[in-house]
Amino acid sequence: MVNASTEFLLRASSTSADNMSPGPGLYILPDIMMNSQGDKIPEPPHRLERSYVEHINAEDANDWIAAKILIKHIMPTILDVKLRWGEQETSRKRELLSTVLSSHPAFTKYESGWPILYYCYQSLGQLRTKTGEGSKKRLNKTSARSTCKRRNTRRSPSVLSIASTETAGRNSPAPRTSVRGNHRPSQTTATTSSATSPRYLQMIEGEEEVMNFLRSINTALGSARLLDRFVSAGVTNGARLEDMAKWSVADRDTFLRCEVRLNAFECKLVSDALHRIVSDTQE
């Protein structure tokens, strides 16, 4: 059932999905949730304006990792990347959400399946920007970011290795399957092939290693929120964490602040934890 706030959004004027602002086309309830009963976990008070990941139950953290990877795999085969979220066919959006919720039913207990809904919405905008389809608005640079930019010219090769590898991976075009007319892949085929591929399983295992590392540092650190930043910076598994641990303190802190975008407190906690990895290995 769509609540009052959702009804308001459905009546509101459309806004750009690439700007990450909720518009009328955001709330598309998949078939799997049409007849659901009982209490639901409500949406975060600020929705997409704040970090909604912090409102996801800790018990669903592993499902969250797997669901995000699945979304990235199947989204290009179901949605048309040339169109914004609000311009997509309702049936395609519903198919995407149903596919993910069927694979990860833990999120059906959330109102409107909002963790999956929000991530699909944001991922499409990010994908459109990477492929040149979406608007590429520059964020206002903070003084810290400007400092990081100046440091980029003199970072050591060890710091650049992870970031450059990840950038190359993001810029490599993924295999595309025709999604028009009668050539669209079936929902079952997309889910099965993605969920059972060795690369998919390897990505899940690697991100779980990073998640476990973040959890071991401090329960108040917000490991689920920081995981996306580490993965985006190229730190996708435990082996890369061990590589970082071998860097100099200066290189490590520069990478954590400039690439992973940690604040001073988070940077200190993570840097100390990485140092302990080296200490434990040498003992």
N, C-alpha and C positions, 0 to 999 in steps of 0.2 A: 504494500500500500504506500502511495506517495504522500508524504506529510505536507503540512501547510507551507513550510519554507520551500519545499520542492515545487509545489504548485506555483508559488510566486516566481521562482526561477523559470518555470515553464512558460509563464506569461510575459516575462521580461524581454527586453530587446536583446538580439543576438550580439555577442562579443567574440573577438578573435580567440580561437583556441591556441594560436601560437603565442599569445600574450599570457597564457595560463589563467585567464579570468573565466569563471563559470558562466556559461550562457544557457539559453533555453534548451539546447540540444544535448546538454550534459547527461541528464537523467533519463537513461533508456533502460528500463527494467527488463532483464532477460527472462525467457520463458521459465527458467528454473526457479525464479523467485516470484512468479505471478501469484501463486496460490499459497505462499508461505505464511505460516501462522506464528503467533507467539511474540515475545519481546525481542527487540533488536538492539544491537549496540548502536547508539546514536552517532550522527556525524559530528566531527570536531566543530567547536563553536565558530572557528574562522575558516573552515573548509580549506580551500587551496591557498589562502592568504598566509597561512603559517605552516609549520612542519606537521603534517597530519600523521606522519609515521609514528610519532610519539604516542599517538592514541590507539595504536594497534596492540592488542594483547600480546604479552611476552610469549605466551604459549603458542602463538601463531607465527613466530619469527622464522622458523625453518620453512613453513609453507609460503611465507612472504617472499623469501629468497627465490624459491622454486617458481612461484607464480610470476615474478618479474621477468625471470629468464624466459619462461614460456611466452609471455606477452611479446617480448622483443623478437622471438622466433616466428610467431604466427601472425603478428599484426600486418606485415607487408603482404601476406597472402590473402588477407581478408578485407582490409581497408584499402582505399585508394589514396595513396600518399599525396596526390596532387590536390586533394580536398581537405579543408579544415574539418574538425570534429563535427561541428554543427551542420556541415554540408554533406556528411556521409549518409548513405542510405541507412534508414533505421534498422532494416533487417540485417545489415552487415555489422552494425554496432552491437546489436543483440546477439548475433552469432559469436562475435568475439568474446563478449562477456560470459555467455553461456558456456563456451568452450573452456574458459579459464576457471569458472566457478564449478563446473563439472569435475575438473581435474583437482581442484582445491576447494572442496565444499566447506572448509573451515570458515570461509569468508561469506557464506550465505547467512551467517548469524549477524552480520553487520547491516545496518539499515541501507537499503539500495545497493548493497555490496560495495559500499563506498571506497574501501581501500583499492579494490580492483578497478572500479570505475575511475577514480582519480588518477591512478597510475596509467591506465590506458589513454586517458585524456592528455596527460602531460607527455607521455611517451610519443604520441603522434605529433605533438608540437615540436618536440626535440628532433624527431626523425625528419620532419619537414624542413627544419632549419638546416640539418646536416646535409640533406640532399639538395638544398637550394630552393625548395618549394615554399618554405615559410619566410616570414619577415625576419630579418637579422638585425634586430635592434641592439645597439651596444649598451651595456650596463654602465652606469656612472662609475668611474674608477675611484676607489678609495685611496687614501695615501698609502695604506699598507700594500694594496695591489700594485701601485706605482713603484713602490720600493722593490717588490718582487720582480716586476718587469725589468728594472735596471739590473737586478741580480742575475736574471736569466742569461745575460751575455757572458757571465763569467762562472757559470755553474760547471762543476766537474762532469766528465763523461759518465761517472757512476750514477749521478742524479738524473741525467738526461736519458739514460738507457730505458728506464721503465716508461717515462712519459712518451718518448718517441715510439716505442713499440706499441703502446696503446693507441696513439694517434694514427699510426699506419693501419692498425686493425680497424679503426672506426672509419677511415677513409676508403677502405677496400670495398667495392660494391658487392652486396650480397646477391646470391642467385635469386632471380625473380621468377615467379610463376604467374602466368596469366590469370587475372582475376575477373575478366570480363566475360559476359555471355555465358555459354555453356561450358567454359573452360575453367571455371572456378573450382579449386580443390574442395573436397567435402570436409566438413567439420571434423569427422572422425580421422580422416587421413592426416590432416594438419596436426592434430593433437598427438596422434600415435607416433608419427615420424619424428616430431620435435622432442617429445617426452622420452623417447627411447634411444635417441642418437647418442653416441659416445661423447661428442662435444658438449651436448646439453648436460649430461651427467657429470662430466668433468668440470663444467662451469659451476654447477651446484656444489660439488665437493670443495672446489677452490674457495668459493664465497663463504661457505660454512667455516672454513679454516680461518678466514679473515674475521668473520663474525665472532668466533670463539675467542680469538685474540683480543678483540675489542671488549668483549664481555668480561674477560679476566682482569682488565685494567681497573674499571670502576663501574659499579652498577648504575651510577647516576650520569655516566658519560653519554648515554643515548646511542648505544651501539648500532641499533637499526638505522638511525638517521645518518650516522657517519659511514656506514657500510657503502652506500651509494657513492660517497665522495672518494673513498679509497678505490673502489672499482673503476670509477671514471678516470682516476689518475693512473690507472694501470696496475694497481696493487690487487691482483685478482686471486691470489692463493698464498699459502703459507711459505712457499719457497721464495716468493718475492719479498715477503716480510723479513725473512732471514737475510736476503741480500741487503735490504735497507739497514738491518741491524749492524752490518759490517761497515757502513759508511762512516765518515767523520761526523762529529756532532753538528758542525756547521752545515754540511751538505744535507744531513737528515732534517734539521730544523727548517732549512730553506725549502726543501721539498714538501714538508708537512704544511708549512704556511702558504706557500705559493701554489702548489699543485692540488693538495688535498683540502686546502682552505680551512685549516684549523685555527682557532683563536689561541692566544698565548697560553691559557690554562690547559686546553686540550693538547696543544703541542707538547707541553712539558710532560703531561701524563704519558702520552704515547711514546715520546722520545725515551723516557726513563724505562718504559716497558720493553722497548726494542733493545736498549742497552742490557737489560737483564737477560735477554735471549743469548747475547754474546757471552755474558758472564757464566750462564748456566752451561753453555757449550764447552767453555774452557776449563771448567771444574772437573 
